[in-house]
C-alpha cells in the first residue's frame, strides 16, 4: 500500500485506496485514482472521498493529465 496525500483544505479525511498508481484532483472537487486492476476511480472530496463511480481502462494508467483547453 502507498499513501498519496491530497490536500483539499476543507477538512482532513483519510481514505484507503487499494494499490494506487496515479492520482489527480479536478477543479470540481473530485479525486481521480488509477488502480492496478485497470480501473480509474472517481471520488468526491466534499463527501469524505466517497467513491461515486469508476471506469475500466485497457492498460495500466501511469499518469493522469487533465487538459481544459
PQR file with spaces between the fields and no chain letter, atoms N, CA, C, O and H, PARSE charges and radii, in Angstrom:
ATOM       1  N    UNK     1       0.849   -1.168    0.000 -0.4000 1.5000
ATOM       2  CA   UNK     1       0.000    0.000    0.000 -0.0000 2.0000
ATOM       3  C    UNK     1       0.897    1.233    0.000  0.5500 1.7000
ATOM       4  O    UNK     1       1.946    1.251    0.643 -0.5500 1.4000
ATOM       5  N    UNK     2       0.470    2.261   -0.729 -0.4000 1.5000
ATOM       6  CA   UNK     2       1.207    3.514   -0.801 -0.0000 2.0000
ATOM       7  C    UNK     2       0.267    4.633   -0.385  0.5500 1.7000
ATOM       8  O    UNK     2      -0.906    4.626   -0.759 -0.5500 1.4000
ATOM       9  H    UNK     2      -0.382    2.246   -1.251  0.4000 1.0000
ATOM      10  N    UNK     3       0.760    5.585    0.374 -0.4000 1.5000
ATOM      11  CA   UNK     3      -0.051    6.717    0.816 -0.0000 2.0000
ATOM      12  C    UNK     3       0.189    7.877   -0.137  0.5500 1.7000
ATOM      13  O    UNK     3       1.329    8.277   -0.374 -0.5500 1.4000
ATOM      14  H    UNK     3       1.713    5.590    0.678  0.4000 1.0000
ATOM      15  N    UNK     4      -0.904    8.416   -0.684 -0.4000 1.5000
ATOM      16  CA   UNK     4      -0.839    9.593   -1.544 -0.0000 2.0000
ATOM      17  C    UNK     4      -1.588   10.703   -0.830  0.5500 1.7000
ATOM      18  O    UNK     4      -2.784   10.581   -0.564 -0.5500 1.4000
ATOM      19  H    UNK     4      -1.830    8.092   -0.491  0.4000 1.0000
ATOM      20  N    UNK     5      -0.896   11.771   -0.525 -0.4000 1.5000
ATOM      21  CA   UNK     5      -1.523   12.895    0.174 -0.0000 2.0000
ATOM      22  C    UNK     5      -2.183   13.818   -0.837  0.5500 1.7000
ATOM      23  O    UNK     5      -1.556   14.247   -1.806 -0.5500 1.4000
ATOM      24  H    UNK     5       0.075   11.870   -0.741  0.4000 1.0000
ATOM      25  N    UNK     6      -3.439   14.116   -0.604 -0.4000 1.5000
ATOM      26  CA   UNK     6      -4.176   15.069   -1.425 -0.0000 2.0000
ATOM      27  C    UNK     6      -4.817   16.064   -0.469  0.5500 1.7000
ATOM      28  O    UNK     6      -5.626   15.687    0.379 -0.5500 1.4000
ATOM      29  H    UNK     6      -3.948   13.768    0.183  0.4000 1.0000
ATOM      30  N    UNK     7      -4.458   17.319   -0.604 -0.4000 1.5000
ATOM      31  CA   UNK     7      -4.958   18.342    0.317 -0.0000 2.0000
ATOM      32  C    UNK     7      -6.015   19.193   -0.378  0.5500 1.7000
ATOM      33  O    UNK     7      -5.735   19.874   -1.364 -0.5500 1.4000
ATOM      34  H    UNK     7      -3.801   17.625   -1.293  0.4000 1.0000
ATOM      35  N    UNK     8      -7.217   19.142    0.147 -0.4000 1.5000
ATOM      36  CA   UNK     8      -8.282   19.971   -0.414 -0.0000 2.0000
ATOM      37  C    UNK     8      -8.712   21.049    0.572  0.5500 1.7000
ATOM      38  O    UNK     8      -9.615   21.831    0.276 -0.5500 1.4000
ATOM      39  H    UNK     8      -7.445   18.588    0.948  0.4000 1.0000
ATOM      40  N    UNK     9      -8.085   21.100    1.723 -0.4000 1.5000
ATOM      41  CA   UNK     9      -8.144   22.193    2.683 -0.0000 2.0000
ATOM      42  C    UNK     9      -9.503   22.479    3.308  0.5500 1.7000
ATOM      43  O    UNK     9      -9.613   23.423    4.091 -0.5500 1.4000
ATOM      44  H    UNK     9      -7.351   20.465    1.963  0.4000 1.0000
ATOM      45  N    UNK    10     -10.526   21.718    3.004 -0.4000 1.5000
ATOM      46  CA   UNK    10     -11.795   21.904    3.710 -0.0000 2.0000
ATOM      47  C    UNK    10     -11.809   21.076    4.989  0.5500 1.7000
ATOM      48  O    UNK    10     -12.401   21.473    5.992 -0.5500 1.4000
ATOM      49  H    UNK    10     -10.437   20.951    2.369  0.4000 1.0000
ATOM      50  N    UNK    11     -11.163   19.942    4.941 -0.4000 1.5000
ATOM      51  CA   UNK    11     -11.037   19.082    6.105 -0.0000 2.0000
ATOM      52  C    UNK    11      -9.909   18.107    5.823  0.5500 1.7000
ATOM      53  O    UNK    11      -9.328   18.107    4.738 -0.5500 1.4000
ATOM      54  H    UNK    11     -10.682   19.619    4.125  0.4000 1.0000
ATOM      55  N    UNK    12      -9.611   17.289    6.795 -0.4000 1.5000
ATOM      56  CA   UNK    12      -8.579   16.290    6.582 -0.0000 2.0000
ATOM      57  C    UNK    12      -9.221   14.922    6.721  0.5500 1.7000
ATOM      58  O    UNK    12      -9.479   14.457    7.831 -0.5500 1.4000
ATOM      59  H    UNK    12     -10.083   17.288    7.676  0.4000 1.0000
ATOM      60  N    UNK    13      -9.476   14.280    5.592 -0.4000 1.5000
ATOM      61  CA   UNK    13     -10.083   12.962    5.567 -0.0000 2.0000
ATOM      62  C    UNK    13      -9.032   11.950    5.129  0.5500 1.7000
ATOM      63  O    UNK    13      -8.145   12.263    4.335 -0.5500 1.4000
ATOM      64  H    UNK    13      -9.266   14.657    4.690  0.4000 1.0000
ATOM      65  N    UNK    14      -9.143   10.751    5.649 -0.4000 1.5000
ATOM      66  CA   UNK    14      -8.236    9.681    5.262 -0.0000 2.0000
ATOM      67  C    UNK    14      -9.062    8.575    4.636  0.5500 1.7000
ATOM      68  O    UNK    14      -9.998    8.061    5.249 -0.5500 1.4000
ATOM      69  H    UNK    14      -9.864   10.497    6.294  0.4000 1.0000
ATOM      70  N    UNK    15      -8.709    8.212    3.411 -0.4000 1.5000
ATOM      71  CA   UNK    15      -9.392    7.131    2.707 -0.0000 2.0000
ATOM      72  C    UNK    15      -8.347    6.127    2.257  0.5500 1.7000
ATOM      73  O    UNK    15      -7.223    6.499    1.920 -0.5500 1.4000
ATOM      74  H    UNK    15      -7.948    8.629    2.913  0.4000 1.0000
ATOM      75  N    UNK    16      -8.716    4.869    2.253 -0.4000 1.5000
ATOM      76  CA   UNK    16      -7.821    3.817    1.799 -0.0000 2.0000
ATOM      77  C    UNK    16      -8.179    3.434    0.375  0.5500 1.7000
ATOM      78  O    UNK    16      -9.337    3.155    0.065 -0.5500 1.4000
ATOM      79  H    UNK    16      -9.629    4.568    2.527  0.4000 1.0000
ATOM      80  N    UNK    17      -7.175    3.424   -0.488 -0.4000 1.5000
ATOM      81  CA   UNK    17      -7.356    3.036   -1.880 -0.0000 2.0000
ATOM      82  C    UNK    17      -6.400    1.884   -2.145  0.5500 1.7000
ATOM      83  O    UNK    17      -5.208    1.981   -1.853 -0.5500 1.4000
ATOM      84  H    UNK    17      -6.234    3.650   -0.236  0.4000 1.0000
ATOM      85  N    UNK    18      -6.909    0.816   -2.685 -0.4000 1.5000
ATOM      86  CA   UNK    18      -6.092   -0.358   -2.952 -0.0000 2.0000
ATOM      87  C    UNK    18      -5.127   -0.101   -4.103  0.5500 1.7000
ATOM      88  O    UNK    18      -5.557    0.117   -5.236 -0.5500 1.4000
ATOM      89  H    UNK    18      -7.877    0.737   -2.922  0.4000 1.0000
ATOM      90  N    UNK    19      -3.848   -0.125   -3.827 -0.4000 1.5000
ATOM      91  CA   UNK    19      -2.760   -0.014   -4.790 -0.0000 2.0000
ATOM      92  C    UNK    19      -2.936    1.124   -5.794  0.5500 1.7000
ATOM      93  O    UNK    19      -3.124    0.865   -6.983 -0.5500 1.4000
ATOM      94  H    UNK    19      -3.498   -0.302   -2.907  0.4000 1.0000
ATOM      95  N    UNK    20      -2.880    2.368   -5.346 -0.4000 1.5000
ATOM      96  CA   UNK    20      -2.979    3.490   -6.286 -0.0000 2.0000
ATOM      97  C    UNK    20      -1.718    3.620   -7.139  0.5500 1.7000
ATOM      98  O    UNK    20      -0.606    3.516   -6.622 -0.5500 1.4000
ATOM      99  H    UNK    20      -2.727    2.579   -4.381  0.4000 1.0000
ATOM     100  N    UNK    21      -1.886    3.846   -8.427 -0.4000 1.5000
ATOM     101  CA   UNK    21      -0.760    4.025   -9.335 -0.0000 2.0000
ATOM     102  C    UNK    21      -0.569    5.479   -9.722  0.5500 1.7000
ATOM     103  O    UNK    21       0.560    5.929   -9.919 -0.5500 1.4000
ATOM     104  H    UNK    21      -2.790    3.931   -8.846  0.4000 1.0000
ATOM     105  N    UNK    22      -1.666    6.216   -9.831 -0.4000 1.5000
ATOM     106  CA   UNK    22      -1.623    7.629  -10.200 -0.0000 2.0000
ATOM     107  C    UNK    22      -2.877    8.290   -9.650  0.5500 1.7000
ATOM     108  O    UNK    22      -3.906    7.639   -9.465 -0.5500 1.4000
ATOM     109  H    UNK    22      -2.583    5.851   -9.671  0.4000 1.0000
ATOM     110  N    UNK    23      -2.782    9.588   -9.391 -0.4000 1.5000
ATOM     111  CA   UNK    23      -3.963   10.306   -8.915 -0.0000 2.0000
ATOM     112  C    UNK    23      -3.841   11.777   -9.271  0.5500 1.7000
ATOM     113  O    UNK    23      -2.748   12.292   -9.504 -0.5500 1.4000
ATOM     114  H    UNK    23      -1.946   10.116   -9.541  0.4000 1.0000
ATOM     115  N    UNK    24      -4.985   12.438   -9.308 -0.4000 1.5000
ATOM     116  CA   UNK    24      -5.033   13.887   -9.501 -0.0000 2.0000
ATOM     117  C    UNK    24      -6.385   14.381   -8.997  0.5500 1.7000
ATOM     118  O    UNK    24      -7.328   13.604   -8.844 -0.5500 1.4000
ATOM     119  H    UNK    24      -5.874   12.019   -9.119  0.4000 1.0000
ATOM     120  N    UNK    25      -6.463   15.670   -8.744 -0.4000 1.5000
ATOM     121  CA   UNK    25      -7.729   16.285   -8.387 -0.0000 2.0000
ATOM     122  C    UNK    25      -8.252   17.077   -9.572  0.5500 1.7000
ATOM     123  O    UNK    25      -7.501   17.434  -10.480 -0.5500 1.4000
ATOM     124  H    UNK    25      -5.697   16.301   -8.869  0.4000 1.0000
ATOM     125  N    UNK    26      -9.547   17.344   -9.551 -0.4000 1.5000
ATOM     126  CA   UNK    26     -10.181   18.115  -10.612 -0.0000 2.0000
ATOM     127  C    UNK    26     -10.702   19.423  -10.032  0.5500 1.7000
ATOM     128  O    UNK    26     -10.861   19.530   -8.816 -0.5500 1.4000
ATOM     129  H    UNK    26     -10.157   17.054   -8.814  0.4000 1.0000
ATOM     130  N    UNK    27     -10.970   20.417  -10.869 -0.4000 1.5000
ATOM     131  CA   UNK    27     -11.478   21.695  -10.363 -0.0000 2.0000
ATOM     132  C    UNK    27     -12.828   21.585   -9.644  0.5500 1.7000
ATOM     133  O    UNK    27     -13.169   22.455   -8.843 -0.5500 1.4000
ATOM     134  H    UNK    27     -10.841   20.330  -11.857  0.4000 1.0000
ATOM     135  N    UNK    28     -13.592   20.536   -9.918 -0.4000 1.5000
ATOM     136  CA   UNK    28     -14.903   20.391   -9.269 -0.0000 2.0000
ATOM     137  C    UNK    28     -14.846   19.443   -8.068  0.5500 1.7000
ATOM     138  O    UNK    28     -15.815   18.738   -7.785 -0.5500 1.4000
ATOM     139  H    UNK    28     -13.315   19.829  -10.569  0.4000 1.0000
ATOM     140  N    UNK    29     -13.695   19.428   -7.354 -0.4000 1.5000
ATOM     141  CA   UNK    29     -13.515   18.685   -6.105 -0.0000 2.0000
ATOM     142  C    UNK    29     -13.699   17.180   -6.236  0.5500 1.7000
ATOM     143  O    UNK    29     -14.303   16.541   -5.374 -0.5500 1.4000
ATOM     144  H    UNK    29     -12.908   20.000   -7.584  0.4000 1.0000
ATOM     145  N    UNK    30     -13.181   16.628   -7.304 -0.4000 1.5000
ATOM     146  CA   UNK    30     -13.165   15.182   -7.481 -0.0000 2.0000
ATOM     147  C    UNK    30     -11.716   14.710   -7.376  0.5500 1.7000
ATOM     148  O    UNK    30     -10.786   15.463   -7.663 -0.5500 1.4000
ATOM     149  H    UNK    30     -12.690   17.147   -8.004  0.4000 1.0000
ATOM     150  N    UNK    31     -11.538   13.481   -6.968 -0.4000 1.5000
ATOM     151  CA   UNK    31     -10.238   12.835   -6.931 -0.0000 2.0000
ATOM     152  C    UNK    31     -10.287   11.663   -7.896  0.5500 1.7000
ATOM     153  O    UNK    31     -11.143   10.787   -7.772 -0.5500 1.4000
ATOM     154  H    UNK    31     -12.293   12.869   -6.734  0.4000 1.0000
ATOM     155  N    UNK    32      -9.371   11.643   -8.859 -0.4000 1.5000
ATOM     156  CA   UNK    32      -9.269   10.535   -9.797 -0.0000 2.0000
ATOM     157  C    UNK    32      -8.100    9.669   -9.361  0.5500 1.7000
ATOM     158  O    UNK    32      -6.990   10.164   -9.170 -0.5500 1.4000
ATOM     159  H    UNK    32      -8.675   12.354   -8.960  0.4000 1.0000
ATOM     160  N    UNK    33      -8.352    8.373   -9.204 -0.4000 1.5000
ATOM     161  CA   UNK    33      -7.322    7.451   -8.740 -0.0000 2.0000
ATOM     162  C    UNK    33      -7.267    6.261   -9.687  0.5500 1.7000
ATOM     163  O    UNK    33      -8.264    5.569   -9.892 -0.5500 1.4000
ATOM     164  H    UNK    33      -9.254    7.971   -9.359  0.4000 1.0000
ATOM     165  N    UNK    34      -6.096    6.033  -10.260 -0.4000 1.5000
ATOM     166  CA   UNK    34      -5.890    4.856  -11.106 -0.0000 2.0000
ATOM     167  C    UNK    34      -5.358    3.724  -10.234  0.5500 1.7000
ATOM     168  O    UNK    34      -4.427    3.927   -9.454 -0.5500 1.4000
ATOM     169  H    UNK    34      -5.286    6.595  -10.093  0.4000 1.0000
ATOM     170  N    UNK    35      -5.935    2.546  -10.359 -0.4000 1.5000
ATOM     171  CA   UNK    35      -5.515    1.397   -9.572 -0.0000 2.0000
ATOM     172  C    UNK    35      -4.861    0.348  -10.468  0.5500 1.7000
ATOM     173  O    UNK    35      -4.939    0.424  -11.694 -0.5500 1.4000
ATOM     174  H    UNK    35      -6.691    2.381  -10.993  0.4000 1.0000
ATOM     175  N    UNK    36      -4.223   -0.618   -9.841 -0.4000 1.5000
ATOM     176  CA   UNK    36      -3.504   -1.634  -10.607 -0.0000 2.0000
ATOM     177  C    UNK    36      -4.406   -2.668  -11.272  0.5500 1.7000
ATOM     178  O    UNK    36      -3.920   -3.505  -12.033 -0.5500 1.4000
ATOM     179  H    UNK    36      -4.159   -0.679   -8.845  0.4000 1.0000
ATOM     180  N    UNK    37      -5.697   -2.629  -11.004 -0.4000 1.5000
ATOM     181  CA   UNK    37      -6.618   -3.572  -11.661 -0.0000 2.0000
ATOM     182  C    UNK    37      -7.326   -2.927  -12.858  0.5500 1.7000
ATOM     183  O    UNK    37      -8.454   -3.290  -13.194 -0.5500 1.4000
ATOM     184  H    UNK    37      -6.093   -1.949  -10.386  0.4000 1.0000
ATOM     185  N    UNK    38      -6.643   -1.960  -13.499 -0.4000 1.5000
ATOM     186  CA   UNK    38      -7.114   -1.307  -14.730 -0.0000 2.0000
ATOM     187  C    UNK    38      -8.439   -0.573  -14.540  0.5500 1.7000
ATOM     188  O    UNK    38      -9.340   -0.669  -15.372 -0.5500 1.4000
ATOM     189  H    UNK    38      -5.728   -1.666  -13.226  0.4000 1.0000
ATOM     190  N    UNK    39      -8.543    0.148  -13.453 -0.4000 1.5000
ATOM     191  CA   UNK    39      -9.741    0.925  -13.137 -0.0000 2.0000
ATOM     192  C    UNK    39      -9.316    2.325  -12.713  0.5500 1.7000
ATOM     193  O    UNK    39      -8.320    2.495  -12.009 -0.5500 1.4000
ATOM     194  H    UNK    39      -7.810    0.227  -12.776  0.4000 1.0000
ATOM     195  N    UNK    40     -10.080    3.329  -13.150 -0.4000 1.5000
ATOM     196  CA   UNK    40      -9.935    4.683  -12.632 -0.0000 2.0000
ATOM     197  C    UNK    40     -11.163    4.949  -11.768  0.5500 1.7000
ATOM     198  O    UNK    40     -12.299    4.876  -12.237 -0.5500 1.4000
ATOM     199  H    UNK    40     -10.889    3.191  -13.722  0.4000 1.0000
ATOM     200  N    UNK    41     -10.913    5.258  -10.501 -0.4000 1.5000
ATOM     201  CA   UNK    41     -11.997    5.557   -9.568 -0.0000 2.0000
ATOM     202  C    UNK    41     -12.200    7.063   -9.500  0.5500 1.7000
ATOM     203  O    UNK    41     -11.234    7.826   -9.531 -0.5500 1.4000
ATOM     204  H    UNK    41      -9.991    5.317  -10.120  0.4000 1.0000
ATOM     205  N    UNK    42     -13.448    7.490   -9.407 -0.4000 1.5000
ATOM     206  CA   UNK    42     -13.787    8.898   -9.235 -0.0000 2.0000
ATOM     207  C    UNK    42     -14.357    9.036   -7.830  0.5500 1.7000
ATOM     208  O    UNK    42     -15.368    8.419   -7.492 -0.5500 1.4000
ATOM     209  H    UNK    42     -14.233    6.870   -9.382  0.4000 1.0000
ATOM     210  N    UNK    43     -13.694    9.854   -7.015 -0.4000 1.5000
ATOM     211  CA   UNK    43     -14.112   10.033   -5.624 -0.0000 2.0000
ATOM     212  C    UNK    43     -14.489   11.491   -5.385  0.5500 1.7000
ATOM     213  O    UNK    43     -13.908   12.396   -5.985 -0.5500 1.4000
ATOM     214  H    UNK    43     -12.872   10.355   -7.290  0.4000 1.0000
ATOM     215  N    UNK    44     -15.447   11.711   -4.520 -0.4000 1.5000
ATOM     216  CA   UNK    44     -15.957   13.046   -4.202 -0.0000 2.0000
ATOM     217  C    UNK    44     -15.257   13.567   -2.951  0.5500 1.7000
ATOM     218  O    UNK    44     -15.471   13.044   -1.858 -0.5500 1.4000
ATOM     219  H    UNK    44     -15.918   10.976   -4.032  0.4000 1.0000
ATOM     220  N    UNK    45     -14.423   14.594   -3.105 -0.4000 1.5000
ATOM     221  CA   UNK    45     -13.675   15.124   -1.970 -0.0000 2.0000
ATOM     222  C    UNK    45     -14.575   15.798   -0.935  0.5500 1.7000
ATOM     223  O    UNK    45     -14.241   15.805    0.250 -0.5500 1.4000
ATOM     224  H    UNK    45     -14.249   15.019   -3.993  0.4000 1.0000
ATOM     225  N    UNK    46     -15.686   16.355   -1.346 -0.4000 1.5000
ATOM     226  CA   UNK    46     -16.594   17.008   -0.398 -0.0000 2.0000
ATOM     227  C    UNK    46     -17.423   16.012    0.392  0.5500 1.7000
ATOM     228  O    UNK    46     -18.150   16.402    1.305 -0.5500 1.4000
ATOM     229  H    UNK    46     -15.957   16.350   -2.309  0.4000 1.0000
ATOM     230  N    UNK    47     -17.325   14.732    0.055 -0.4000 1.5000
ATOM     231  CA   UNK    47     -18.054   13.679    0.770 -0.0000 2.0000
ATOM     232  C    UNK    47     -17.079   12.649    1.328  0.5500 1.7000
ATOM     233  O    UNK    47     -17.304   11.444    1.210 -0.5500 1.4000
ATOM     234  H    UNK    47     -16.734   14.416   -0.687  0.4000 1.0000
ATOM     235  N    UNK    48     -16.003   13.125    1.932 -0.4000 1.5000
ATOM     236  CA   UNK    48     -15.006   12.268    2.576 -0.0000 2.0000
ATOM     237  C    UNK    48     -14.399   11.227    1.640  0.5500 1.7000
ATOM     238  O    UNK    48     -14.095   10.114    2.068 -0.5500 1.4000
ATOM     239  H    UNK    48     -15.820   14.104    2.027  0.4000 1.0000
ATOM     240  N    UNK    49     -14.222   11.572    0.386 -0.4000 1.5000
ATOM     241  CA   UNK    49     -13.592   10.662   -0.562 -0.0000 2.0000
ATOM     242  C    UNK    49     -14.469    9.516   -1.015  0.5500 1.7000
ATOM     243  O    UNK    49     -13.968    8.482   -1.457 -0.5500 1.4000
ATOM     244  H    UNK    49     -14.468   12.476    0.038  0.4000 1.0000
ATOM     245  N    UNK    50     -15.777    9.691   -0.909 -0.4000 1.5000
ATOM     246  CA   UNK    50     -16.714    8.628   -1.294 -0.0000 2.0000
ATOM     247  C    UNK    50     -16.578    8.314   -2.785  0.5500 1.7000
ATOM     248  O    UNK    50     -16.533    9.216   -3.621 -0.5500 1.4000
ATOM     249  H    UNK    50     -16.184   10.531   -0.550  0.4000 1.0000
ATOM     250  N    UNK    51     -16.514    7.025   -3.100 -0.4000 1.5000
ATOM     251  CA   UNK    51     -16.444    6.573   -4.481 -0.0000 2.0000
ATOM     252  C    UNK    51     -17.781    6.831   -5.157  0.5500 1.7000
ATOM     253  O    UNK    51     -18.809    6.317   -4.715 -0.5500 1.4000
ATOM     254  H    UNK    51     -16.550    6.292   -2.420  0.4000 1.0000
ATOM     255  N    UNK    52     -17.777    7.623   -6.225 -0.4000 1.5000
ATOM     256  CA   UNK    52     -19.026    7.909   -6.931 -0.0000 2.0000
ATOM     257  C    UNK    52     -19.207    7.011   -8.144  0.5500 1.7000
ATOM     258  O    UNK    52     -20.321    6.577   -8.440 -0.5500 1.4000
ATOM     259  H    UNK    52     -16.942    8.041   -6.584  0.4000 1.0000
ATOM     260  N    UNK    53     -18.126    6.735   -8.839 -0.4000 1.5000
ATOM     261  CA   UNK    53     -18.174    5.782   -9.948 -0.0000 2.0000
ATOM     262  C    UNK    53     -16.749    5.430  -10.370  0.5500 1.7000
ATOM     263  O    UNK    53     -15.781    6.015   -9.884 -0.5500 1.4000
ATOM     264  H    UNK    53     -17.221    7.087   -8.598  0.4000 1.0000
ATOM     265  N    UNK    54     -16.642    4.484  -11.263 -0.4000 1.5000
ATOM     266  CA   UNK    54     -15.337    4.064  -11.766 -0.0000 2.0000
ATOM     267  C    UNK    54     -15.492    3.618  -13.207  0.5500 1.7000
ATOM     268  O    UNK    54     -16.599    3.350  -13.673 -0.5500 1.4000
ATOM     269  H    UNK    54     -17.428    4.009  -11.657  0.4000 1.0000
ATOM     270  N    UNK    55     -14.360    3.542  -13.914 -0.4000 1.5000
ATOM     271  CA   UNK    55     -14.409    3.037  -15.281 -0.0000 2.0000
ATOM     272  C    UNK    55     -13.147    2.247  -15.582  0.5500 1.7000
ATOM     273  O    UNK    55     -12.065    2.550  -15.078 -0.5500 1.4000
ATOM     274  H    UNK    55     -13.460    3.760  -13.535  0.4000 1.0000
ATOM     275  N    UNK    56     -13.308    1.235  -16.411 -0.4000 1.5000
ATOM     276  CA   UNK    56     -12.214    0.357  -16.812 -0.0000 2.0000
ATOM     277  C    UNK    56     -11.308    1.063  -17.813  0.5500 1.7000
ATOM     278  O    UNK    56     -11.756    1.917  -18.578 -0.5500 1.4000
ATOM     279  H    UNK    56     -14.186    0.989  -16.820  0.4000 1.0000
ATOM     280  N    UNK    57     -10.037    0.700  -17.800 -0.4000 1.5000
ATOM     281  CA   UNK    57      -9.090    1.143  -18.811 -0.0000 2.0000
ATOM     282  C    UNK    57      -8.586   -0.094  -19.545  0.5500 1.7000
ATOM     283  O    UNK    57      -8.820   -1.218  -19.101 -0.5500 1.4000
ATOM     284  H    UNK    57      -9.673    0.006  -17.179  0.4000 1.0000
ATOM     285  N    UNK    58      -7.905    0.104  -20.650 -0.4000 1.5000
ATOM     286  CA   UNK    58      -7.418   -1.050  -21.402 -0.0000 2.0000
ATOM     287  C    UNK    58      -5.950   -1.355  -21.100  0.5500 1.7000
ATOM     288  O    UNK    58      -5.410   -2.349  -21.585 -0.5500 1.4000
ATOM     289  H    UNK    58      -7.714    1.017  -21.011  0.4000 1.0000
ATOM     290  N    UNK    59      -5.307   -0.506  -20.304 -0.4000 1.5000
ATOM     291  CA   UNK    59      -3.917   -0.720  -19.924 -0.0000 2.0000
ATOM     292  C    UNK    59      -3.684   -0.056  -18.570  0.5500 1.7000
ATOM     293  O    UNK    59      -4.548    0.667  -18.073 -0.5500 1.4000
ATOM     294  H    UNK    59      -5.746    0.302  -19.910  0.4000 1.0000
ATOM     295  N    UNK    60      -2.543   -0.296  -17.988 -0.4000 1.5000
ATOM     296  CA   UNK    60      -2.204    0.305  -16.697 -0.0000 2.0000
ATOM     297  C    UNK    60      -2.006    1.806  -16.873  0.5500 1.7000
ATOM     298  O    UNK    60      -1.278    2.245  -17.763 -0.5500 1.4000
ATOM     299  H    UNK    60      -1.842   -0.884  -18.391  0.4000 1.0000
ATOM     300  N    UNK    61      -2.652    2.580  -16.026 -0.4000 1.5000
ATOM     301  CA   UNK    61      -2.521    4.043  -16.057 -0.0000 2.0000
ATOM     302  C    UNK    61      -1.318    4.428  -15.210  0.5500 1.7000
ATOM     303  O    UNK    61      -1.235    4.053  -14.040 -0.5500 1.4000
ATOM     304  H    UNK    61      -3.244    2.224  -15.303  0.4000 1.0000
ATOM     305  N    UNK    62      -0.386    5.173  -15.792 -0.4000 1.5000
ATOM     306  CA   UNK    62       0.794    5.618  -15.052 -0.0000 2.0000
ATOM     307  C    UNK    62       0.779    7.110  -14.774  0.5500 1.7000
ATOM     308  O    UNK    62       1.520    7.595  -13.918 -0.5500 1.4000
ATOM     309  H    UNK    62      -0.454    5.477  -16.743  0.4000 1.0000
ATOM     310  N    UNK    63      -0.065    7.840  -15.496 -0.4000 1.5000
ATOM     311  CA   UNK    63      -0.146    9.292  -15.299 -0.0000 2.0000
ATOM     312  C    UNK    63      -1.542    9.749  -15.705  0.5500 1.7000
ATOM     313  O    UNK    63      -2.101    9.261  -16.687 -0.5500 1.4000
ATOM     314  H    UNK    63      -0.666    7.446  -16.191  0.4000 1.0000
ATOM     315  N    UNK    64      -2.101   10.686  -14.949 -0.4000 1.5000
ATOM     316  CA   UNK    64      -3.390   11.285  -15.283 -0.0000 2.0000
ATOM     317  C    UNK    64      -3.142   12.760  -15.540  0.5500 1.7000
ATOM     318  O    UNK    64      -2.626   13.471  -14.678 -0.5500 1.4000
ATOM     319  H    UNK    64      -1.647   11.083  -14.151  0.4000 1.0000
ATOM     320  N    UNK    65      -3.509   13.213  -16.720 -0.4000 1.5000
ATOM     321  CA   UNK    65      -3.319   14.612  -17.098 -0.0000 2.0000
ATOM     322  C    UNK    65      -4.679   15.199  -17.466  0.5500 1.7000
ATOM     323  O    UNK    65      -5.385   14.650  -18.312 -0.5500 1.4000
ATOM     324  H    UNK    65      -3.928   12.635  -17.421  0.4000 1.0000
ATOM     325  N    UNK    66      -5.041   16.299  -16.842 -0.4000 1.5000
ATOM     326  CA   UNK    66      -6.288   16.994  -17.168 -0.0000 2.0000
ATOM     327  C    UNK    66      -5.953   18.161  -18.088  0.5500 1.7000
ATOM     328  O    UNK    66      -5.037   18.936  -17.812 -0.5500 1.4000
ATOM     329  H    UNK    66      -4.468   16.744  -16.155  0.4000 1.0000
ATOM     330  N    UNK    67      -6.687   18.278  -19.162 -0.4000 1.5000
ATOM     331  CA   UNK    67      -6.474   19.361  -20.125 -0.0000 2.0000
ATOM     332  C    UNK    67      -7.808   20.045  -20.373  0.5500 1.7000
ATOM     333  O    UNK    67      -8.726   19.443  -20.929 -0.5500 1.4000
ATOM     334  H    UNK    67      -7.431   17.649  -19.386  0.4000 1.0000
ATOM     335  N    UNK    68      -7.917   21.298  -19.962 -0.4000 1.5000
ATOM     336  CA   UNK    68      -9.180   22.024  -20.083 -0.0000 2.0000
ATOM     337  C    UNK    68      -9.166   23.039  -21.199  0.5500 1.7000
ATOM     338  O    UNK    68     -10.000   23.945  -21.207 -0.5500 1.4000
ATOM     339  H    UNK    68      -7.172   21.788  -19.510  0.4000 1.0000
ATOM     340  N    UNK    69      -8.257   22.925  -22.135 -0.4000 1.5000
ATOM     341  CA   UNK    69      -8.203   23.869  -23.276 -0.0000 2.0000
ATOM     342  C    UNK    69      -9.218   23.516  -24.328  0.5500 1.7000
ATOM     343  O    UNK    69      -9.312   24.198  -25.349 -0.5500 1.4000
ATOM     344  H    UNK    69      -7.579   22.189  -22.128  0.4000 1.0000
